[in-house]
Every structure is written in structure tokens, then in C-alpha cells.
């Protein structure tokens, strides 16, 4: 017998290039983002922001987010001050910028669907029209304002979750007198989100091995059935976990570790955040 290599058999194989739909590519990217998802990857950094108590970080974040969200549309100077404060905090906290921008991009993709509807708001001068579709100056102002609000708020919230460990964040919420039941729900959700992702990936691999994701019509039906089955599995597993927790003495309140007391840095950070929030609103009132 002669010697054969793998290249001798390749001409006999029927190899075809399969075109992957864009929706499937987006789904794969989303699943890749979820699988590599760790909330607090920068919680071990050493910076002024990390030296603050968890409750102080939560309060500073909420103050800036509320100040940004409550500013009326079209107040560009106010948002300029808030943007400088947020960007300075991002650089000061030594956060991993590629991870931060990746999360912002994924989250902003969902927000952009809602933002697109504000573009066609009536009122003001008509900038562009095509039939019954009209883009007005009022719509552009609202679109720009809401976009800035969403972007700055997402930056602050992602900065908080990236630089604060989950136990510290939950302890900070308890220190701020948040209802313990809500804190327990958040803790359980974070604890078992990886279990849900594992269940979803197992069902996705089972569907792919049976060639049920090739057709776009089948793919929508398979995903719908997977979501329904995942809901049932989640309900049943959640009940079993809750019964196991009760058997081990769970009383509805998560265990609280020792909370760090706030110091002079915490007082300085809170005062500085409050001054920035009031300064932005003062400029808005003066220019108004």
C-alpha cells in the first residue's frame, strides 16, 4: 500500500462555506460577553476611590447619577462639568478601560433602541423630512440630551461595579439601610447567575448538536422554547435552594461582615461630589 496523507483525501470531501447570519454572530458575541463576565475585576486596585468605604462609593455614584438624570434637556454646560468629573474619576480609579468600554458598548446597544425613538419628536424647526417622517431641532436636542444622560450614568454605574467587590457592595447597601430582603435577592441573583448561564449554554449546545439553529425560523422557535424551559428550571431550582437554605437556619437576612467606618477621605469625597452636583445645577440656573 502506498502512503497517504490527509491532503490526499481532501479533494473527495464536500466542503462548503456556510454563511453565518448577523443575528447569530451578535448572539455569539453576547454569550461570549456573559461567559467572561465578572463584576469586580478591578476591586483589588489601590487608588483614592478604592480607599473609600463601600457606602461612600454608593452615595457618590447615586448623587452624580441623580444630578445627571434630573438635569433638563439642552443644558450642555452642566453636562460638561459632570462629564469632566466622571472622566477624572475613571482615570483616578485605575479601572481597566477596555473592559469598561466593552460593557458600555453592550449596554448602550439596548439603550440605543429607545433613544432612536426620541429623534422623531415633534416641535421646533424641521431639519429633515421624508413624507410623514420628520426630524426636528427639538428631537435632536432630546436625542443628544438623553444620550449624554445615559452614557454618563452607565459610566458611573459600571465604574462602581468594576471597582467594588460584590460582598462590599452588598454590605454598603445594608449600611445605607436598604431593605435586607432586597439585598438578599441581589446576592442570590449574583450567586446563581453562573448556574443559569451554564444551563442556557447546555441547552444551546444540545440544540446546535441536533442542527436546530441553522434556519432562522427554527432558531427563533428554539430560543423561545429554551427561555420557557429555563424559566421552569429556574423556578424549580430556586425552590430547592430556598428549602435547603431554610434547613440550614436561614432567616431572610444575609450575613453581614464588619463594615468599614468612614473617615476623613469619605467626608471629603461626599462633600466634593455634592459641590460638583450643586455647581452644575447652579450653572444651569445662571445660564437659564
C-alpha positions as CSV (number, residue, x, y, z in Angstrom):
1,X,0.0,0.0,0.0
2,X,1.1,3.5,-0.8
3,X,1.4,6.2,1.8
4,X,-1.5,8.6,2.0
5,X,-1.6,11.9,3.8
6,X,-4.6,13.9,4.8
7,X,-4.3,16.1,1.8
8,X,-5.0,13.1,-0.4
9,X,-8.5,12.8,1.0
10,X,-9.4,16.5,0.9
11,X,-10.5,16.5,-2.8
12,X,-13.1,13.8,-2.0
13,X,-14.7,15.8,0.7
14,X,-17.6,18.1,0.0
15,X,-16.6,21.2,1.9
16,X,-18.9,24.2,1.8
17,X,-18.6,27.6,3.3
18,X,-21.6,28.4,5.5
19,X,-22.7,32.0,5.8
20,X,-23.5,32.8,9.4
21,X,-26.4,35.3,9.9
22,X,-25.6,38.6,11.6
23,X,-28.1,37.8,14.3
24,X,-26.2,34.6,15.1
25,X,-22.9,36.5,15.3
26,X,-24.5,39.0,17.7
27,X,-25.8,36.2,19.8
28,X,-22.4,34.6,20.0
29,X,-20.8,37.9,21.0
30,X,-23.4,38.4,23.7
31,X,-22.8,34.9,25.1
32,X,-19.0,35.4,25.0
33,X,-19.5,38.7,26.9
34,X,-21.7,36.9,29.5
35,X,-19.3,33.9,29.9
36,X,-16.4,36.3,30.7
37,X,-18.5,38.5,32.9
38,X,-17.0,39.2,36.3
39,X,-18.4,42.3,38.0
40,X,-15.5,43.3,40.3
41,X,-12.3,42.7,38.3
42,X,-10.7,45.9,39.5
43,X,-11.7,45.7,43.1
44,X,-8.1,45.0,44.2
45,X,-6.6,48.1,42.8
46,X,-5.1,50.8,45.0
47,X,-6.4,54.3,44.5
48,X,-8.2,57.1,46.3
49,X,-11.5,55.7,45.1
50,X,-10.7,52.2,46.4
51,X,-9.8,53.6,49.8
52,X,-13.3,54.9,50.3
53,X,-15.9,52.9,52.3
54,X,-18.4,51.0,50.1
55,X,-21.3,53.0,51.3
56,X,-19.4,56.2,50.4
57,X,-18.8,55.0,46.8
58,X,-22.5,54.1,46.5
59,X,-23.6,57.5,47.8
60,X,-21.2,59.4,45.5
61,X,-22.4,57.3,42.5
62,X,-26.1,57.9,43.3
63,X,-25.5,61.6,43.8
64,X,-23.9,62.1,40.4
65,X,-26.4,59.8,38.6
66,X,-29.3,61.7,40.1
67,X,-27.7,65.1,39.3
68,X,-27.1,63.9,35.7
69,X,-30.6,62.4,35.2
70,X,-32.5,65.3,36.7
71,X,-30.9,68.0,34.6
72,X,-33.3,69.3,31.9
73,X,-32.7,68.8,28.2
74,X,-30.3,71.0,26.4
75,X,-28.1,72.0,29.4
76,X,-24.8,71.3,27.7
77,X,-22.5,73.3,30.1
78,X,-23.9,71.4,33.1
79,X,-23.3,68.0,31.5
80,X,-19.8,69.2,30.5
81,X,-19.0,69.7,34.2
82,X,-20.4,66.3,35.1
83,X,-18.5,64.7,32.2
84,X,-15.2,66.1,33.4
85,X,-15.9,64.8,36.9
86,X,-16.8,61.3,35.6
87,X,-13.8,61.1,33.3
88,X,-11.5,62.3,36.1
89,X,-12.9,59.6,38.4
90,X,-12.4,56.9,35.7
91,X,-8.8,57.8,35.4
92,X,-8.3,58.1,39.2
93,X,-9.8,54.7,39.9
94,X,-7.3,52.9,37.6
95,X,-10.1,50.9,36.0
96,X,-9.5,48.6,33.1
97,X,-10.6,50.8,30.2
98,X,-11.1,48.0,27.5
99,X,-13.5,46.2,29.9
100,X,-15.3,49.3,30.8
101,X,-15.8,50.4,27.2
102,X,-16.9,46.8,26.3
103,X,-19.6,46.8,28.9
104,X,-20.7,50.3,27.9
105,X,-21.0,49.2,24.3
106,X,-23.1,46.1,25.1
107,X,-25.4,48.0,27.4
108,X,-25.7,51.0,25.1
109,X,-26.8,48.8,22.3
110,X,-30.1,48.2,24.2
111,X,-30.5,51.8,25.2
112,X,-30.0,53.0,21.6
113,X,-33.2,51.3,20.6
114,X,-35.1,53.6,23.0
115,X,-33.1,56.6,22.1
116,X,-33.8,56.3,18.4
117,X,-37.5,57.0,19.0
118,X,-36.7,60.4,20.6
119,X,-35.3,61.6,17.2
120,X,-38.7,62.0,15.7
121,X,-40.2,64.0,18.4
122,X,-42.4,66.9,17.2
123,X,-41.7,70.5,18.0
124,X,-39.1,73.1,16.9
125,X,-37.8,73.7,13.4
126,X,-38.0,70.9,10.9
127,X,-34.4,69.9,10.0
128,X,-35.1,67.0,7.6
129,X,-38.3,65.4,6.3
130,X,-39.3,62.5,4.1
131,X,-43.0,62.0,3.8
132,X,-44.6,61.8,7.2
133,X,-41.2,61.2,8.8
134,X,-39.7,64.4,10.2
135,X,-36.6,65.2,12.2
136,X,-36.9,68.5,14.2
137,X,-34.5,70.5,16.2
138,X,-36.4,69.6,19.3
139,X,-35.9,65.9,18.5
140,X,-32.2,66.4,18.0
141,X,-31.9,68.2,21.3
142,X,-33.8,65.5,23.2
143,X,-31.7,62.8,21.5
144,X,-28.4,64.4,22.4
145,X,-29.6,65.1,26.0
146,X,-30.8,61.6,26.7
147,X,-27.7,60.1,25.1
148,X,-25.4,62.1,27.3
149,X,-27.5,61.2,30.4
150,X,-27.4,57.5,29.6
151,X,-23.7,57.5,28.7
152,X,-22.6,59.3,31.9
153,X,-24.9,57.3,34.1
154,X,-23.7,54.0,32.6
155,X,-20.1,55.1,33.1
156,X,-20.7,55.8,36.8
157,X,-22.6,52.6,37.5
158,X,-20.1,50.4,35.7
159,X,-17.3,52.1,37.5
160,X,-18.9,51.3,40.8
161,X,-19.4,47.6,40.0
162,X,-15.9,47.2,38.5
163,X,-14.1,48.7,41.5
164,X,-16.3,47.4,44.3
165,X,-16.5,43.7,45.2
166,X,-19.9,42.2,45.4
167,X,-19.8,41.5,49.2
168,X,-18.6,45.0,49.9
169,X,-21.3,46.4,47.7
170,X,-24.0,44.4,49.4
171,X,-22.6,45.5,52.8
172,X,-22.6,49.1,51.7
173,X,-26.3,48.8,50.7
174,X,-27.1,47.3,54.1
175,X,-25.2,50.2,55.8
176,X,-27.4,52.6,53.9
177,X,-30.5,50.9,55.4
178,X,-31.6,49.2,52.2
179,X,-34.3,46.5,52.9
180,X,-32.5,43.3,53.8
181,X,-34.9,41.2,51.6
182,X,-33.9,43.2,48.5
183,X,-30.2,42.8,49.4
184,X,-30.8,39.0,49.8
185,X,-32.4,38.9,46.4
186,X,-29.5,40.7,44.8
187,X,-27.0,38.4,46.5
188,X,-28.8,35.3,45.3
189,X,-29.1,36.6,41.8
190,X,-25.4,37.2,41.6
191,X,-24.6,33.9,43.2
192,X,-26.7,31.8,40.8
193,X,-26.4,33.8,37.6
194,X,-23.5,31.5,36.6
195,X,-25.7,28.5,37.1
196,X,-28.3,29.9,34.8
197,X,-25.7,30.7,32.1
198,X,-24.5,27.1,32.4
199,X,-28.0,25.8,31.9
200,X,-28.5,28.0,28.9
201,X,-25.2,27.0,27.3
202,X,-26.0,23.3,27.8
203,X,-29.4,23.8,26.0
204,X,-27.8,25.8,23.3
205,X,-25.2,23.1,22.6
206,X,-27.9,20.4,22.6
207,X,-29.9,22.4,20.0
208,X,-26.7,23.0,17.9
209,X,-25.8,19.3,18.0
210,X,-29.2,18.5,16.6
211,X,-28.8,21.1,13.8
212,X,-31.8,23.1,15.1
213,X,-30.1,26.5,14.8
214,X,-29.3,26.6,11.1
215,X,-32.6,28.0,9.9
216,X,-33.6,31.5,11.2
217,X,-37.2,30.4,11.7
218,X,-36.2,27.4,13.7
219,X,-33.7,29.5,15.6
220,X,-36.4,31.9,16.9
221,X,-38.6,28.9,17.9
222,X,-35.7,27.1,19.6
223,X,-34.7,30.2,21.6
224,X,-38.3,30.7,22.7
225,X,-38.6,27.1,23.9
226,X,-35.2,27.4,25.6
227,X,-36.4,30.5,27.5
228,X,-39.5,28.7,28.6
229,X,-37.6,25.7,29.8
230,X,-35.0,27.8,31.5
231,X,-37.8,29.6,33.4
232,X,-39.2,26.3,34.6
233,X,-35.8,25.0,35.6
234,X,-35.0,28.3,37.4
235,X,-38.3,28.2,39.4
236,X,-37.7,24.5,40.5
237,X,-34.1,25.0,41.3
238,X,-34.8,28.2,43.2
239,X,-37.4,26.5,45.4
240,X,-34.9,23.6,46.1
241,X,-32.2,26.1,47.0
242,X,-34.6,28.1,49.3
243,X,-35.7,24.9,51.1
244,X,-32.0,24.0,51.6
245,X,-31.2,27.4,53.0
246,X,-34.1,27.2,55.4
247,X,-32.9,23.8,56.6
248,X,-29.5,25.4,57.4
249,X,-31.0,28.2,59.5
250,X,-31.6,31.0,57.0
251,X,-33.9,33.7,58.4
252,X,-34.3,36.0,55.5
253,X,-31.4,38.3,56.3
254,X,-28.0,37.9,54.6
255,X,-24.9,37.6,57.0
256,X,-23.2,41.0,57.4
257,X,-19.5,41.2,57.7
258,X,-17.7,44.0,59.6
259,X,-18.5,47.3,57.8
260,X,-15.6,49.7,57.4
261,X,-16.2,53.0,59.1
262,X,-15.9,56.2,57.0
263,X,-13.0,58.5,57.6
264,X,-11.9,62.0,56.5
265,X,-11.5,60.8,52.9
266,X,-15.1,59.7,52.8
267,X,-16.3,63.1,54.2
268,X,-14.1,64.9,51.6
269,X,-15.4,62.7,48.7
270,X,-19.1,63.2,49.7
271,X,-18.6,67.0,50.0
272,X,-16.8,67.2,46.7
273,X,-19.5,65.2,44.9
274,X,-22.2,67.4,46.5
275,X,-20.3,70.6,45.4
276,X,-20.0,69.3,41.8
277,X,-23.6,68.4,41.7
278,X,-24.7,71.8,43.0
279,X,-22.2,73.6,40.8
280,X,-23.7,72.0,37.7
281,X,-27.2,73.0,38.7
282,X,-26.1,76.5,39.6
283,X,-24.6,77.0,36.1
284,X,-27.9,75.7,34.6
285,X,-29.8,78.3,36.7
286,X,-27.5,81.1,35.9
287,X,-27.5,80.4,32.1
288,X,-31.2,79.9,32.2
